[in-house]
Amino acid sequence: MSKYKEYVKRMLESNQELFNSFRVLHDIYALDEERYQDKFNREGEKIMLVIKEWEGRLCRQSEKAGYSNYTTNLAEKFQGEVKKVFPLIDHVGIIVKKFTLKRILLE
């Protein structure tokens, strides 16, 4: 198993409760993005912190081994593996402003 896949697996296993609750929200969000965007953003922030922490661990491990040139590709592969589990993870942090038109009253 590739190192980045192993790290994703370990991340999901070590934070299983957090990711399971996010999975439920992720699936609900996929059905109605507008309605659940705020909640998805709030819960997604916690998830993103965990993901960034594990990505950092993976990249630091490679940098220590002398492969600092490859850490960018490794981080992209790690993120790609996370997107396989949570395809809408990139939607965390999206701010949706509702567009309204003001009425002009003609007298």
N, C-alpha and C positions, 0 to 999 in steps of 0.2 A: 504494500500500500504506500502511496506517495506520502511524503511528509506533511504536505498541506492538507490532504484528505484526513490523515491521522489527527491533525490538530483540530480540524472541524469536528470530527467525531468526538474527540476528548472534550471540546468546548461544549457540545450539545449534551454529553453525558454528565459533565460536572455541574451544569446549570439546567438540569432536566426540567425541574418544576417551572422555572422562569420561561424557558423556551416552549414548554407545553402550553402554558397559559397564553403566550404570544401566538402560538399556532392557531388557537381558537379565534383570537382576535383577527389574525391575518386572514383566515378563511372567511370570517364575517365581513371584513373590510373589502375583500375581493368581490363580494356580492353588491355592496353599496358603499362606494368610496366616499361620496360626499357626506353622507350621514356620519360615518365613523372616522373621518380624517383627524379630528382633534384627539380623540382617544388613541388612535393609531400612532400619532406623533408622540403623545405623552409616554405610552408604553414602549414605543420604538426607540426612544432616547436611551432607556435602560439597556435594551438589547444592543444598540449600537456601541455603547460603552464596553459591553462584554466582548463584542466582536472585535473592536479596536484593540482591546487588551490582549486577546489571543493572537491577533494578527501581529501585534508588536512582539509577543513572545516568539512567534515563528520566525520573524525577520531578524530579531536579535540573535537567535540561535544560529542562523545562517551567516550573519555578519561575524560572529565569533569564530566560525569555521573558515573564514576567509573568502566567502562568496558574496561579498557586499554588492558586486555588480549585478547579481541575479535577484536581489531582494524585491525589486519592483515587479518583476514577472511573477515572483512567488506570491506577493501580496495580491496581484490580480487573479492568480489562480485560486487563492484562498477565498477571495470575494466571489469568484465565479461558483465555487463549491457552496458557499453560503446561499447564493441566489438559486441554486438547485433546490434547496430546502425551503427557502422563503423568496419566491420570485418577485414579490412586491416590496422587498426591503428597501429599494431605492426610493420608494414613495414616502419614507419617513422624513419628516421635516417640510413637506410641501405645505405651503400656505395658500389656501383657496380664498380669494376674495370674491364675494358675490357682486355681480354687476347689476346695478339698478339704474333706471332712468327716472329723472325727476320730471314730474308733470309740469307743463306750462299751462297756466290758466289764462285763457283769452277772455277778456271782458268786453 
